[in-house]
Amino acid sequence: MTGTVTVTIQLFAIYRELLGQSEMTARIDADQSVADLFGQILGQRTTPKLREATLFAVNEEYVPADTPLKDGDRVAFIPPVSGG
């Protein structure tokens, strides 16, 4: 598939703090996965351990990192949560 798609990204906890917003829109290549998008948006700002522990959701359902994205998808990056 070629072209681009537009997705909405929801950011929680540390990711919201790192980017200073809770939601953003991105235009990406149509063949990109959730993990590709995460790498573009937050890859340089996180540690490998944090990246490995992040969960992904598309349209409010947890999905594997290699899930391809479609136009209009709502993507959530969910970092690990510590209790205390």
DRENLUM-19666 format. One record per residue (C-alpha): x, y, z; residue in one letter. Coordinates in pm, whole numbers, padded with zeros to 5 digits, always signed. Layout:
XYZa;...
//
This chain:
+00000+00000+00000m;+00126+00349-00076t;+00026+00697+00029g;-00032+00842+00372t;-00283+00808+00653v;-00376+01038+00938t;-00394+00901+01292v;-00469+01053+01630t;-00225+00970+01908i;-00319+00967+02275q;-00031+01014+02517l;-00037+00905+02880f;+00178+00965+03188a;+00547+01014+03103i;+00476+01039+02729y;+00236+01326+02790r;+00506+01495+03001e;+00778+01440+02740l;+00574+01593+02459l;+00374+01847+02661g;+00039+01736+02523q;-00211+01459+02574s;-00317+01418+02213e;-00172+01488+01873m;-00237+01409+01507t;+00021+01261+01272a;+00033+01200+00901r;+00237+00885+00831i;+00316+00645+00549d;+00034+00396+00496a;+00255+00092+00554d;+00363+00191+00907q;+00296-00007+01224s;+00220+00113+01574v;+00585+00051+01669a;+00707+00254+01369d;+00490+00545+01479l;+00611+00518+01838f;+00972+00521+01717g;+00913+00836+01514q;+00732+01021+01791i;+00914+00906+02105l;+01201+00676+02009g;+01481+00923+02076q;+01325+01041+02403r;+01292+00706+02578t;+01515+00429+02706t;+01515+00080+02555p;+01368-00059+02879k;+01079+00190+02867l;+01015+00117+02498r;+01001-00257+02566e;+00748-00211+02847a;+00513+00017+02652t;+00173-00117+02554l;-00012-00007+02241f;-00380+00030+02170a;-00558+00107+01845v;-00919+00218+01858n;-00933+00132+02230e;-00811-00229+02190e;-00467-00354+02292y;-00267-00461+01987v;+00077-00607+01906p;+00350-00360+01813a;+00352-00474+01449d;-00015-00384+01392t;-00049-00176+01072p;-00226+00157+01099l;-00518+00277+00890k;-00653+00622+00818d;-00852+00757+01112g;-00712+00518+01373d;-00681+00636+01734r;-00352+00514+01875v;-00255+00511+02242a;+00096+00476+02383f;+00063+00332+02732i;+00378+00335+02946p;+00428+00102+03239p;+00271+00228+03559v;+00438+00195+03897s;+00243+00183+04219g;+00342+00313+04552g;
//
